[in-house]
């Protein structure tokens, strides 16, 4: 799930909650894309009613751990 910022006040029926303009909510990317597509004609003044704020990435090792491993391998 990714974090999206609402550019309009929205009532999302499927998850069953209200998102005020400027609030950030967590949604599945496919659902957010569908909402943007469905409301494009309703809100022609904005590019998207839900803007991606933060994309959730799979857990990985920290950068420091990666650097240390590279240094150890170089020695």
WOZI-V73423 format. One line per field, one symbol per residue. ss: DSSP state (H for helix, E for strand, L for the rest). phi: phi as a letter, one per 40 degrees, with the letter a starting at -180 (. if undefined). burial: 1 if it has 9 or more other C-alpha atoms within 8 Angstrom, else 0. Layout:
BEGIN
ss->???
phi->???
burial->???
END
This chain:
BEGIN
ss->LEEEEELLLEEELLLLEEELLLLEEEELHHHHHHHHHHLLLLLLLLLLLEEEEELLLLLLLLHHHHHHHHHHHHL
phi->.bcbbccacbbccccgabbcdgcbbbacdccccccdccbdccbccbcacbbcbaccbdcaccccccccccccccc
burial->011111101101000000111001101000010011001100000000111110000000000001000000000
END
